[in-house]
Amino acid sequence: MVCPYCAHPENKVCDSRESEDGKTTRRRRECLKCAKRFTTYERVETLEILVVKKNGRRELFNRDKIRAGIMKSCEKRPVSANQIEKLVDDVESEVRGTGLKEISSKKIGQVVTRFLKKVDKVAYIRFASVYREFADLTDFEKELDILTKNWRRKVKN
């Protein structure tokens, strides 16, 4: 770290503190040449991921959009804010865990539906109806049949 006052490359860390969210470390440093103090911040560099939309347009991955979609699906459902945040965290972790620089919105939708299905079946159907672009009641019926068959299998076991 170069001193911002004299450009000397050597300094010592006097104090380190983690931010409340635990994502940033604040360090107070002292230049070994001019003895002036300055502050630096250290945080994990995240890989910027581009989302490829259905129309081919690309935009930066935005966890707020994931949260908004999940919240809309969970409206008036017994899903807590903590559960929603965990869903968003899980989706983001899986997307970032792929190591890909680009991912399709379709793939993200698949990840969201997989996690949402475990939390609330109604919210899952709501999300799937938008994500999969259900055209009519037949599409809903097919998805409900699949859910019902899976539920009956679980109950028998």
DSSP file (Angstrom, degrees, kcal/mol; ACC not computed):
  #  RESIDUE AA STRUCTURE BP1 BP2  ACC     N-H-->O    O-->H-N    N-H-->O    O-->H-N    TCO  KAPPA ALPHA  PHI   PSI    X-CA   Y-CA   Z-CA
    1    1 A M              0   0    0      0, 0.0     2,-0.3     0, 0.0    39,-0.0   0.000 360.0 360.0 360.0 124.4    0.0    0.0    0.0
    2    2 A V        -     0   0    0      1,-0.1     6,-0.1    29,-0.0     9,-0.0  -0.676 360.0-109.5 -88.4 136.4    1.5    3.3   -1.1
    3    3 A C     >  -     0   0    0      5,-2.5     4,-1.6    -2,-0.3    -1,-0.1  -0.444  19.0-145.2 -63.1 129.6    1.3    6.3    1.2
    4    4 A P  T  4 S+     0   0    0      0, 0.0    -1,-0.2     0, 0.0    -2,-0.0   0.649  95.8  47.3 -72.4 -12.6   -1.2    8.9   -0.3
    5    5 A Y  T  4 S+     0   0    0      3,-0.1    -2,-0.0    31,-0.1    -3,-0.0   0.877 133.0   6.6 -94.2 -45.5    1.0   11.7    1.1
    6    6 A C  T  4 S-     0   0    0      2,-0.1    -3,-0.0     0, 0.0    -4,-0.0   0.438  89.3-123.7-121.6  -1.8    4.5   10.9    0.2
    7    7 A A     <  +     0   0    0     -4,-1.6    -5,-0.0     1,-0.2     0, 0.0   0.627  53.5 156.8  67.5  15.4    4.1    7.8   -2.1
    8    8 A H        -     0   0    0      1,-0.1    -5,-2.5    -6,-0.1    -1,-0.2  -0.549  39.8-142.9 -70.4 135.5    6.4    5.7    0.2
    9    9 A P  S    S+     0   0    0      0, 0.0     2,-0.4     0, 0.0    -1,-0.1   0.583  73.5  78.6 -80.4  -8.4    5.6    2.0   -0.3
   10   10 A E        +     0   0    0     -7,-0.0    22,-1.9     2,-0.0    23,-0.4  -0.860  50.7 142.2-109.9 135.0    6.1    0.9    3.3
   11   11 A N  E     -A   31   0A   0     -2,-0.4     2,-0.4    20,-0.2    20,-0.2  -0.946  36.2-125.0-153.2 171.0    3.7    1.4    6.1
   12   12 A K  E     -A   30   0A   0     18,-2.4    18,-2.6    -2,-0.3     2,-0.6  -0.936  23.0-117.7-124.7 150.5    2.4   -0.4    9.2
   13   13 A V  E     +A   29   0A   0     -2,-0.4    16,-0.3    16,-0.2     3,-0.1  -0.758  28.1 178.1 -86.4 123.6   -1.1   -1.3   10.2
   14   14 A C  E     +     0   0A   0     14,-3.2     2,-0.3    -2,-0.6    15,-0.2   0.781  67.5   4.4 -92.7 -33.5   -2.1    0.5   13.5
   15   15 A D  E     -A   28   0A   0     13,-1.4    13,-2.8     2,-0.0     2,-0.4  -0.989  57.4-164.8-156.0 141.2   -5.6   -0.8   13.8
   16   16 A S  E     +A   27   0A   0     -2,-0.3     2,-0.4    11,-0.2    11,-0.2  -0.997  11.9 174.9-130.5 136.0   -8.0   -3.2   12.0
   17   17 A R  E     -A   26   0A   0      9,-2.5     9,-3.5    -2,-0.4     2,-0.3  -1.000  24.3-133.2-140.6 139.6  -11.8   -3.4   12.4
   18   18 A E  E     -A   25   0A   0     -2,-0.4     7,-0.2     7,-0.2    -2,-0.0  -0.652  30.3-115.2 -85.5 146.0  -14.5   -5.4   10.6
   19   19 A S    >   -     0   0    0      5,-3.0     3,-1.3    -2,-0.3    -1,-0.1  -0.287  33.0-101.6 -71.8 167.4  -17.6   -3.6    9.5
   20   20 A E  T 3  S+     0   0    0      1,-0.3    -1,-0.1     2,-0.1    -2,-0.0   0.865 124.0  50.0 -60.3 -37.2  -20.9   -4.5   11.1
   21   21 A D  T 3  S-     0   0    0      1,-0.1    -1,-0.3     3,-0.0    -2,-0.0   0.562 107.1-128.2 -80.7  -6.3  -21.9   -6.6    8.1
   22   22 A G  S <  S+     0   0    0     -3,-1.3    -2,-0.1     2,-0.2    -1,-0.1   0.574  83.4 104.2  75.3   9.1  -18.5   -8.4    8.1
   23   23 A K  S    S+     0   0    0      1,-0.1    21,-0.6    20,-0.1     2,-0.4   0.559  74.1  47.6-100.1  -9.6  -17.9   -7.8    4.5
   24   24 A T  E     - B   0  43A   0     19,-0.1    -5,-3.0    -5,-0.0     2,-0.5  -0.987  62.3-153.2-134.9 141.5  -15.3   -5.0    4.8
   25   25 A T  E     -AB  18  42A   0     17,-2.8    17,-2.7    -2,-0.4     2,-0.5  -0.971  12.1-153.4-114.7 125.8  -12.2   -4.5    6.9
   26   26 A R  E     -AB  17  41A   0     -9,-3.5    -9,-2.5    -2,-0.5     2,-0.4  -0.837  13.9-169.3 -97.1 129.4  -11.1   -1.0    7.8
   27   27 A R  E     -AB  16  40A   0     13,-3.0    13,-2.7    -2,-0.5     2,-0.5  -0.978  15.6-151.9-124.2 130.9   -7.4   -0.5    8.5
   28   28 A R  E     -AB  15  39A   0    -13,-2.8   -14,-3.2    -2,-0.4   -13,-1.4  -0.876  26.2-171.8 -94.1 127.7   -5.6    2.5    9.9
   29   29 A R  E     -AB  13  38A   0      9,-3.3     9,-2.1    -2,-0.5     2,-0.4  -0.853  17.1-150.6-122.2 155.6   -2.1    2.7    8.6
   30   30 A E  E     -AB  12  37A   0    -18,-2.6   -18,-2.4    -2,-0.3     7,-0.2  -0.994  22.7-123.7-128.6 128.1    1.0    4.8    9.3
   31   31 A C  E  >  -A   11   0A   0      5,-2.7     4,-1.0    -2,-0.4   -20,-0.2  -0.466  11.1-145.5 -68.3 135.1    3.6    5.6    6.8
   32   32 A L  T  4 S+     0   0    0    -22,-1.9    -1,-0.1    -2,-0.2   -21,-0.1   0.590  95.7  42.1 -78.9  -9.4    7.1    4.5    7.9
   33   33 A K  T  4 S+     0   0    0    -23,-0.4    -1,-0.1     3,-0.1   -22,-0.1   0.870 129.9  17.9 -99.2 -57.0    8.6    7.5    6.1
   34   34 A C  T  4 S-     0   0    0      2,-0.1    -2,-0.1   -26,-0.0     3,-0.1   0.564  89.9-134.7 -97.0  -8.5    6.4   10.6    6.8
   35   35 A A     <  +     0   0    0     -4,-1.0     2,-0.2     1,-0.2    -3,-0.1   0.565  54.8 142.7  67.7  11.3    4.5    9.1    9.8
   36   36 A K        -     0   0    0     -6,-0.1    -5,-2.7     1,-0.0     2,-0.3  -0.544  44.8-130.6 -80.5 151.1    1.2   10.3    8.5
   37   37 A R  E     +B   30   0A   0     -7,-0.2     2,-0.3    -2,-0.2    -7,-0.2  -0.756  28.0 170.8-103.9 148.9   -1.9    8.1    9.0
   38   38 A F  E     -B   29   0A   0     -9,-2.1    -9,-3.3    -2,-0.3     2,-0.4  -0.967  26.0-121.1-149.4 163.8   -4.4    7.0    6.5
   39   39 A T  E     -B   28   0A   0     -2,-0.3     2,-0.3   -11,-0.2   -11,-0.2  -0.874  21.8-174.6-112.4 138.8   -7.3    4.6    6.2
   40   40 A T  E     -B   27   0A   0    -13,-2.7   -13,-3.0    -2,-0.4     2,-0.4  -0.922  12.9-145.4-125.5 156.9   -7.8    1.7    3.7
   41   41 A Y  E     -B   26   0A   0     -2,-0.3     2,-0.5   -15,-0.2   -15,-0.2  -0.978   9.2-161.7-124.0 136.5  -10.7   -0.6    3.2
   42   42 A E  E     +B   25   0A   0    -17,-2.7   -17,-2.8    -2,-0.4     2,-0.3  -0.967  18.3 159.2-120.5 129.6  -10.4   -4.2    2.2
   43   43 A R  E     -B   24   0A   0     -2,-0.5     2,-0.2   -19,-0.2   -19,-0.1  -0.981  45.9 -91.4-145.2 157.5  -13.3   -6.2    0.8
   44   44 A V        -     0   0    0    -21,-0.6     2,-0.6    -2,-0.3    -2,-0.0  -0.482  40.3-127.4 -69.1 132.8  -13.7   -9.4   -1.3
   45   45 A E        -     0   0    0     -2,-0.2     2,-0.3     1,-0.0    -1,-0.1  -0.725  25.4-150.7 -83.4 122.9  -13.7   -8.7   -5.0
   46   46 A T        -     0   0    0     -2,-0.6     2,-0.4     1,-0.0    -1,-0.0  -0.725  17.8-112.1 -97.5 146.0  -16.8  -10.3   -6.5
   47   47 A L        -     0   0    0     -2,-0.3     2,-0.5     1,-0.1    52,-0.1  -0.579  29.6-125.8 -73.3 128.2  -16.9  -11.5  -10.0
   48   48 A E        -     0   0    0     -2,-0.4     2,-0.5    12,-0.0    -1,-0.1  -0.660  28.5-159.9 -76.5 124.6  -19.2   -9.4  -12.2
   49   49 A I        -     0   0    0     -2,-0.5    12,-3.0    12,-0.1     2,-0.4  -0.905   6.5-144.8-110.7 132.9  -21.7  -11.8  -13.8
   50   50 A L  E     -Cd  60 102B   0     51,-3.1    53,-2.4    -2,-0.5     2,-0.5  -0.811   9.4-145.0 -95.7 135.6  -23.7  -10.9  -16.9
   51   51 A V  E     -Cd  59 103B   0      8,-3.8     8,-1.8    -2,-0.4     2,-0.7  -0.879   9.3-144.9 -99.5 126.1  -27.2  -12.1  -17.2
   52   52 A V  E     -Cd  58 104B   0     51,-2.5    53,-2.5    -2,-0.5    54,-0.4  -0.828  19.7-148.9 -93.7 113.5  -28.2  -13.0  -20.8
   53   53 A K    >   -     0   0    0      4,-3.2     3,-1.9    -2,-0.7    51,-0.0  -0.225  28.7 -99.5 -77.3 169.2  -31.9  -12.1  -21.2
   54   54 A K  T 3  S+     0   0    0      1,-0.3    -1,-0.1     2,-0.1    -2,-0.0   0.836 124.4  52.9 -58.0 -34.7  -34.4  -13.9  -23.5
   55   55 A N  T 3  S-     0   0    0      2,-0.1    -1,-0.3     1,-0.1     3,-0.1   0.401 122.4-105.4 -84.7   4.5  -34.0  -11.2  -26.1
   56   56 A G  S <  S+     0   0    0     -3,-1.9    -2,-0.1     1,-0.3    -1,-0.1   0.279  76.6 136.9  92.0 -11.0  -30.2  -11.6  -26.1
   57   57 A R        -     0   0    0     -5,-0.1    -4,-3.2     1,-0.0     2,-0.4  -0.359  44.0-142.4 -66.4 149.7  -29.6   -8.3  -24.1
   58   58 A R  E     +C   52   0B   0     -6,-0.2     2,-0.3    -3,-0.1    -6,-0.2  -0.931  24.3 166.6-118.3 140.4  -27.0   -8.5  -21.3
   59   59 A E  E     -C   51   0B   0     -8,-1.8    -8,-3.8    -2,-0.4     3,-0.1  -0.976  42.0 -86.3-145.5 159.9  -27.1   -6.9  -17.9
   60   60 A L  E     -C   50   0B   0     -2,-0.3   -10,-0.2   -10,-0.2     2,-0.1  -0.363  51.7 -98.9 -66.5 142.7  -25.3   -7.2  -14.7
   61   61 A F        -     0   0    0    -12,-3.0     2,-0.4    -2,-0.1   -12,-0.1  -0.393  42.8-168.2 -58.9 135.3  -26.5   -9.8  -12.2
   62   62 A N    >>  -     0   0    0      1,-0.1     4,-1.2    -3,-0.1     3,-1.1  -0.924  20.0-164.4-136.2 107.8  -28.6   -8.0   -9.6
   63   63 A R  H 3> S+     0   0    0     -2,-0.4     4,-2.6     1,-0.3     5,-0.2   0.755  90.0  67.0 -64.4 -23.2  -29.7   -9.8   -6.4
   64   64 A D  H 3> S+     0   0    0      1,-0.2     4,-2.5     2,-0.2    -1,-0.3   0.855  98.5  51.9 -65.3 -33.4  -32.3   -7.1   -5.8
   65   65 A K  H <> S+     0   0    0     -3,-1.1     4,-2.2     2,-0.2    -1,-0.2   0.887 109.3  49.5 -68.5 -38.2  -34.2   -8.3   -8.9
   66   66 A I  H  X S+     0   0    0     -4,-1.2     4,-2.4     2,-0.2    -2,-0.2   0.941 112.1  48.5 -62.2 -47.5  -34.1  -11.9   -7.5
   67   67 A R  H  X S+     0   0    0     -4,-2.6     4,-3.1     1,-0.2     5,-0.2   0.916 110.1  51.5 -59.3 -45.2  -35.4  -10.6   -4.2
   68   68 A A  H  X S+     0   0    0     -4,-2.5     4,-2.3     1,-0.2    -1,-0.2   0.910 111.2  47.4 -61.3 -43.1  -38.2   -8.6   -5.9
   69   69 A G  H  X S+     0   0    0     -4,-2.2     4,-1.9     2,-0.2    -1,-0.2   0.905 114.6  45.8 -65.2 -41.5  -39.3  -11.6   -7.9
   70   70 A I  H  X S+     0   0    0     -4,-2.4     4,-1.9     2,-0.2    -2,-0.2   0.912 112.3  51.2 -67.6 -42.5  -39.3  -13.9   -4.8
   71   71 A M  H  < S+     0   0    0     -4,-3.1     4,-0.4     1,-0.2    -2,-0.2   0.907 109.0  50.9 -61.9 -41.4  -41.1  -11.3   -2.7
   72   72 A K  H >< S+     0   0    0     -4,-2.3     3,-1.0     1,-0.2    -1,-0.2   0.914 111.7  47.9 -61.8 -42.4  -43.8  -10.9   -5.3
   73   73 A S  H 3< S+     0   0    0     -4,-1.9    -1,-0.2     1,-0.2    -2,-0.2   0.819 113.1  48.4 -66.9 -31.2  -44.3  -14.7   -5.4
   74   74 A C  T >< S+     0   0    0     -4,-1.9     3,-2.0    -5,-0.1     5,-0.4   0.377  79.0 137.1 -92.7   3.8  -44.4  -14.9   -1.6
   75   75 A E  T <  S+     0   0    0     -3,-1.0    -3,-0.1    -4,-0.4    -4,-0.0  -0.280  80.8   1.9 -55.0 130.7  -46.9  -12.0   -1.2
   76   76 A K  T 3  S+     0   0    0      1,-0.2    -1,-0.3     3,-0.1    -2,-0.0   0.763 108.2 119.5  60.1  28.4  -49.6  -12.9    1.4
   77   77 A R  S <  S-     0   0    0     -3,-2.0     2,-2.2     2,-0.2    -1,-0.2  -0.855  80.3-105.5-117.1 156.3  -47.8  -16.3    2.0
   78   78 A P  S    S+     0   0    0      0, 0.0     2,-0.5     0, 0.0    -3,-0.1  -0.293  76.0 127.1 -79.8  57.2  -46.4  -17.4    5.4
   79   79 A V        -     0   0    0     -2,-2.2    -2,-0.2    -5,-0.4    -3,-0.1  -0.967  52.8-137.6-116.7 121.8  -42.8  -16.8    4.2
   80   80 A S     >  -     0   0    0     -2,-0.5     4,-2.1     1,-0.1     5,-0.1  -0.261  21.0-113.4 -77.2 163.0  -40.7  -14.7    6.5
   81   81 A A  H  > S+     0   0    0      1,-0.2     4,-2.5     2,-0.2     5,-0.2   0.864 119.4  55.1 -60.8 -36.7  -38.3  -12.0    5.5
   82   82 A N  H  > S+     0   0    0      2,-0.2     4,-2.3     1,-0.2    -1,-0.2   0.896 106.5  49.9 -64.7 -39.8  -35.4  -14.1    6.8
   83   83 A Q  H  > S+     0   0    0      2,-0.2     4,-2.4     1,-0.2    -2,-0.2   0.900 110.7  50.2 -64.6 -39.9  -36.5  -17.0    4.6
   84   84 A I  H  X S+     0   0    0     -4,-2.1     4,-2.5     2,-0.2    -2,-0.2   0.929 110.6  48.9 -64.2 -44.8  -36.6  -14.7    1.6
   85   85 A E  H  X S+     0   0    0     -4,-2.5     4,-2.8     1,-0.2    -2,-0.2   0.895 110.7  51.1 -62.1 -39.5  -33.1  -13.4    2.3
   86   86 A K  H  X S+     0   0    0     -4,-2.3     4,-2.9     2,-0.2    -1,-0.2   0.913 109.4  50.5 -64.1 -41.4  -31.9  -17.0    2.7
   87   87 A L  H  X S+     0   0    0     -4,-2.4     4,-2.7     2,-0.2    -2,-0.2   0.937 111.7  47.5 -59.1 -47.0  -33.4  -17.8   -0.7
   88   88 A V  H  X S+     0   0    0     -4,-2.5     4,-2.7     1,-0.2     5,-0.2   0.921 113.2  48.6 -61.5 -44.5  -31.8  -14.8   -2.3
   89   89 A D  H  X S+     0   0    0     -4,-2.8     4,-2.8     2,-0.2    -2,-0.2   0.917 112.0  49.2 -60.8 -43.9  -28.4  -15.8   -0.7
   90   90 A D  H  X S+     0   0    0     -4,-2.9     4,-2.3     2,-0.2    -2,-0.2   0.916 112.5  47.1 -63.3 -43.7  -28.8  -19.4   -1.8
   91   91 A V  H  X S+     0   0    0     -4,-2.7     4,-2.6     2,-0.2    -2,-0.2   0.945 114.2  46.9 -63.5 -47.9  -29.6  -18.4   -5.4
   92   92 A E  H  X S+     0   0    0     -4,-2.7     4,-3.0     1,-0.2     5,-0.3   0.913 111.3  52.0 -61.6 -42.2  -26.7  -15.9   -5.5
   93   93 A S  H  X S+     0   0    0     -4,-2.8     4,-2.3    -5,-0.2    -1,-0.2   0.917 111.7  46.0 -60.2 -43.3  -24.3  -18.4   -4.1
   94   94 A E  H  X S+     0   0    0     -4,-2.3     4,-0.7     2,-0.2    -1,-0.2   0.917 113.9  48.2 -67.3 -41.6  -25.2  -21.0   -6.7
   95   95 A V  H >< S+     0   0    0     -4,-2.6     3,-0.9     1,-0.2     5,-0.4   0.944 116.9  41.9 -63.5 -47.4  -25.0  -18.5   -9.5
   96   96 A R  H >< S+     0   0    0     -4,-3.0     3,-1.4     1,-0.2    -1,-0.2   0.841 107.4  63.6 -67.9 -32.1  -21.6  -17.2   -8.4
   97   97 A G  H 3< S+     0   0    0     -4,-2.3    -1,-0.2    -5,-0.3    -2,-0.2   0.667  87.4  70.6 -66.8 -16.9  -20.5  -20.8   -7.6
   98   98 A T  T << S-     0   0    0     -3,-0.9    -1,-0.3    -4,-0.7    -2,-0.2   0.794  94.3-141.6 -69.1 -25.8  -20.8  -21.7  -11.3
   99   99 A G    <   +     0   0    0     -3,-1.4     2,-0.1    -4,-0.4    -2,-0.1   0.514  51.9 142.2  76.1   3.7  -17.7  -19.5  -12.0
  100  100 A L        -     0   0    0     -5,-0.4    -1,-0.3     1,-0.1    -2,-0.1  -0.477  49.8-151.7 -77.8 148.4  -19.4  -18.4  -15.2
  101  101 A K  S    S+     0   0    0      1,-0.2   -51,-3.1    -2,-0.1     2,-0.4   0.672  87.5  34.3 -88.4 -20.9  -19.0  -14.8  -16.4
  102  102 A E  E     +d   50   0B   0    -53,-0.2     2,-0.3   -51,-0.0    -1,-0.2  -0.995  66.3 176.0-134.4 141.3  -22.4  -15.1  -18.2
  103  103 A I  E     -d   51   0B   0    -53,-2.4   -51,-2.5    -2,-0.4     2,-0.1  -0.996  30.7-113.7-143.3 143.5  -25.5  -17.0  -17.3
  104  104 A S  E  >  -d   52   0B   0     -2,-0.3     4,-1.9   -53,-0.2     3,-0.2  -0.447  18.5-127.6 -77.5 149.7  -28.9  -17.1  -18.9
  105  105 A S  H  > S+     0   0    0    -53,-2.5     4,-2.4     1,-0.2     5,-0.1   0.814 112.2  61.3 -63.0 -28.7  -32.0  -15.6  -17.1
  106  106 A K  H  > S+     0   0    0    -54,-0.4     4,-1.9     2,-0.2    -1,-0.2   0.918 103.2  48.2 -62.4 -44.2  -33.6  -19.0  -17.8
  107  107 A K  H  > S+     0   0    0      2,-0.2     4,-2.0     1,-0.2    -2,-0.2   0.899 111.1  50.4 -64.3 -41.4  -30.9  -20.8  -15.7
  108  108 A I  H  X S+     0   0    0     -4,-1.9     4,-2.7     1,-0.2    -1,-0.2   0.915 108.6  53.1 -63.1 -41.7  -31.4  -18.3  -12.9
  109  109 A G  H  X S+     0   0    0     -4,-2.4     4,-2.6     1,-0.2    -1,-0.2   0.877 107.1  52.0 -59.6 -38.7  -35.1  -18.9  -13.1
  110  110 A Q  H  X S+     0   0    0     -4,-1.9     4,-2.0     2,-0.2    -1,-0.2   0.901 110.1  48.3 -64.6 -40.7  -34.5  -22.7  -12.7
  111  111 A V  H  X S+     0   0    0     -4,-2.0     4,-2.1     2,-0.2     5,-0.2   0.937 112.2  48.8 -65.0 -46.4  -32.4  -22.1   -9.6
  112  112 A V  H  X S+     0   0    0     -4,-2.7     4,-3.1     1,-0.2     5,-0.2   0.939 111.7  48.6 -59.6 -47.9  -35.0  -19.8   -8.1
  113  113 A T  H  X S+     0   0    0     -4,-2.6     4,-2.3     1,-0.2    -1,-0.2   0.887 108.8  54.0 -62.8 -37.8  -37.8  -22.3   -8.7
  114  114 A R  H  X S+     0   0    0     -4,-2.0     4,-0.7    -5,-0.2    -1,-0.2   0.929 115.7  38.3 -61.7 -45.0  -35.8  -25.2   -7.3
  115  115 A F  H >X S+     0   0    0     -4,-2.1     4,-0.8     1,-0.2     3,-0.6   0.902 116.2  51.7 -72.2 -40.8  -35.2  -23.3   -4.0
  116  116 A L  H >X S+     0   0    0     -4,-3.1     4,-2.6     1,-0.2     3,-0.7   0.844 100.9  62.4 -65.6 -34.3  -38.7  -21.7   -3.8
  117  117 A K  H 3< S+     0   0    0     -4,-2.3    -1,-0.2     1,-0.2    -2,-0.2   0.831 102.3  51.7 -60.2 -33.6  -40.3  -25.1   -4.3
  118  118 A K  H << S+     0   0    0     -4,-0.7    -1,-0.2    -3,-0.6    -2,-0.2   0.750 115.3  41.2 -74.8 -24.6  -38.8  -26.3   -1.0
  119  119 A V  H << S-     0   0    0     -4,-0.8     2,-0.3    -3,-0.7    -2,-0.2   0.902 130.6  -3.8 -92.8 -47.4  -40.1  -23.3    0.9
  120  120 A D     X  -     0   0    0     -4,-2.6     4,-2.2     1,-0.1    -1,-0.3  -0.897  49.9-156.5-155.6 117.8  -43.6  -22.7   -0.3
  121  121 A K  H  > S+     0   0    0     -2,-0.3     4,-2.4     2,-0.2     5,-0.2   0.860  97.2  51.0 -65.9 -37.2  -45.5  -24.5   -3.1
  122  122 A V  H  > S+     0   0    0      2,-0.2     4,-2.5     1,-0.2    -1,-0.2   0.933 111.5  47.1 -67.2 -44.8  -47.9  -21.7   -3.8
  123  123 A A  H  > S+     0   0    0      1,-0.2     4,-2.7     2,-0.2     5,-0.2   0.888 110.8  54.3 -62.1 -38.0  -45.1  -19.1   -4.1
  124  124 A Y  H  X S+     0   0    0     -4,-2.2     4,-3.1    -8,-0.3    -2,-0.2   0.938 108.5  47.3 -59.9 -48.0  -43.3  -21.7   -6.4
  125  125 A I  H  X S+     0   0    0     -4,-2.4     4,-2.3     1,-0.2    -2,-0.2   0.904 112.1  51.0 -61.7 -41.4  -46.4  -21.9   -8.7
  126  126 A R  H  X S+     0   0    0     -4,-2.5     4,-1.1     2,-0.2    -2,-0.2   0.947 114.2  42.7 -60.4 -48.4  -46.6  -18.1   -8.8
  127  127 A F  H >X S+     0   0    0     -4,-2.7     4,-3.0     1,-0.2     3,-0.5   0.930 114.1  51.0 -64.4 -45.1  -43.0  -17.7   -9.7
  128  128 A A  H 3X S+     0   0    0     -4,-3.1     4,-3.0     1,-0.2     6,-0.2   0.849 103.1  60.2 -62.2 -34.9  -43.1  -20.6  -12.2
  129  129 A S  H 3<>S+     0   0    0     -4,-2.3     5,-1.9    -5,-0.2    -1,-0.2   0.856 114.7  34.9 -64.4 -33.1  -46.1  -19.1  -13.9
  130  130 A V  H X<5S+     0   0    0     -4,-1.1     3,-0.5    -3,-0.5    -2,-0.2   0.913 120.7  47.2 -82.7 -48.5  -44.2  -16.0  -14.8
  131  131 A Y  H 3<5S+     0   0    0     -4,-3.0    -2,-0.2     1,-0.2    -3,-0.2   0.898 121.1  36.6 -62.0 -43.0  -40.8  -17.6  -15.4
  132  132 A R  T 3<5S-     0   0    0     -4,-3.0    -1,-0.2    -5,-0.2    -3,-0.2   0.462 107.3-126.9 -91.0  -0.6  -42.1  -20.3  -17.6
  133  133 A E  T < 5 -     0   0    0     -3,-0.5    -3,-0.2    -5,-0.2    -4,-0.1   0.948  23.1-149.2  55.9  56.4  -44.7  -18.0  -19.2
  134  134 A F      < -     0   0    0     -5,-1.9    -1,-0.2    -6,-0.2     3,-0.1  -0.362   8.9-162.7 -55.3 128.3  -47.8  -20.2  -18.5
  135  135 A A        -     0   0    0      1,-0.1     2,-0.3    -3,-0.1    -1,-0.2   0.821  59.7 -12.7 -87.3 -34.1  -50.1  -19.5  -21.4
  136  136 A D  S >> S-     0   0    0      1,-0.0     4,-1.1     0, 0.0     3,-0.8  -0.859  84.0 -72.7-154.5-174.0  -53.4  -20.8  -20.0
  137  137 A L  H 3> S+     0   0    0     -2,-0.3     4,-2.6     1,-0.2     5,-0.2   0.782 119.2  66.7 -62.7 -28.8  -55.0  -22.9  -17.3
  138  138 A T  H 3> S+     0   0    0      1,-0.2     4,-2.4     2,-0.2    -1,-0.2   0.890  98.1  52.7 -60.4 -40.6  -53.7  -26.1  -18.8
  139  139 A D  H <> S+     0   0    0     -3,-0.8     4,-1.8     2,-0.2    -1,-0.2   0.902 110.4  47.8 -62.6 -40.8  -50.1  -25.1  -18.0
  140  140 A F  H  X S+     0   0    0     -4,-1.1     4,-2.8     1,-0.2    -2,-0.2   0.930 110.6  51.9 -63.5 -45.4  -51.1  -24.5  -14.4
  141  141 A E  H  X S+     0   0    0     -4,-2.6     4,-2.6     1,-0.2    -2,-0.2   0.901 107.9  51.5 -59.8 -42.9  -52.9  -27.9  -14.2
  142  142 A K  H  X S+     0   0    0     -4,-2.4     4,-2.0     2,-0.2    -1,-0.2   0.931 112.7  45.0 -60.0 -46.5  -49.9  -29.7  -15.5
  143  143 A E  H  X S+     0   0    0     -4,-1.8     4,-2.3     1,-0.2    -2,-0.2   0.904 113.1  50.4 -66.9 -40.8  -47.6  -28.2  -12.9
  144  144 A L  H  X S+     0   0    0     -4,-2.8     4,-2.8     2,-0.2    -1,-0.2   0.878 107.8  54.4 -64.4 -37.6  -50.1  -28.8  -10.1
  145  145 A D  H  X S+     0   0    0     -4,-2.6     4,-2.7    -5,-0.2     5,-0.2   0.920 108.6  48.6 -60.6 -43.9  -50.5  -32.4  -11.2
  146  146 A I  H  X S+     0   0    0     -4,-2.0     4,-2.3     2,-0.2    -2,-0.2   0.933 113.3  46.8 -61.5 -46.5  -46.7  -32.9  -10.9
  147  147 A L  H  X S+     0   0    0     -4,-2.3     4,-2.3     1,-0.2    -2,-0.2   0.913 113.1  49.5 -61.5 -43.2  -46.7  -31.2   -7.5
  148  148 A T  H  X S+     0   0    0     -4,-2.8     4,-2.6     2,-0.2    -2,-0.2   0.917 110.6  49.1 -64.5 -44.5  -49.7  -33.4   -6.3
  149  149 A K  H  X S+     0   0    0     -4,-2.7     4,-2.1     1,-0.2    -1,-0.2   0.916 112.8  47.8 -61.7 -43.7  -48.1  -36.6   -7.5
  150  150 A N  H  X S+     0   0    0     -4,-2.3     4,-1.9    -5,-0.2    -1,-0.2   0.896 112.0  50.3 -63.6 -39.9  -44.8  -35.8   -5.8
  151  151 A W  H  X S+     0   0    0     -4,-2.3     4,-2.2     2,-0.2    -2,-0.2   0.912 109.5  50.2 -65.1 -43.3  -46.7  -34.9   -2.6
  152  152 A R  H  X S+     0   0    0     -4,-2.6     4,-2.1     1,-0.2    -1,-0.2   0.881 108.7  53.1 -63.8 -38.1  -48.7  -38.1   -2.6
  153  153 A R  H  X S+     0   0    0     -4,-2.1     4,-1.5     1,-0.2    -1,-0.2   0.916 110.1  47.8 -61.7 -42.6  -45.4  -40.1   -3.1
  154  154 A K  H  < S+     0   0    0     -4,-1.9    -2,-0.2     1,-0.2    -1,-0.2   0.897 110.1  51.8 -65.6 -40.1  -43.9  -38.4    0.0
  155  155 A V  H  < S+     0   0    0     -4,-2.2    -1,-0.2     1,-0.2    -2,-0.2   0.884 108.0  52.0 -65.3 -38.5  -47.0  -39.0    2.1
  156  156 A K  H  <        0   0    0     -4,-2.1    -1,-0.2     1,-0.3    -2,-0.2   0.852 360.0 360.0 -65.9 -35.0  -47.0  -42.8    1.2
  157  157 A N     <        0   0    0     -4,-1.5    -1,-0.3    -5,-0.2    -2,-0.2   0.472 360.0 360.0 -81.7 360.0  -43.4  -43.1    2.3
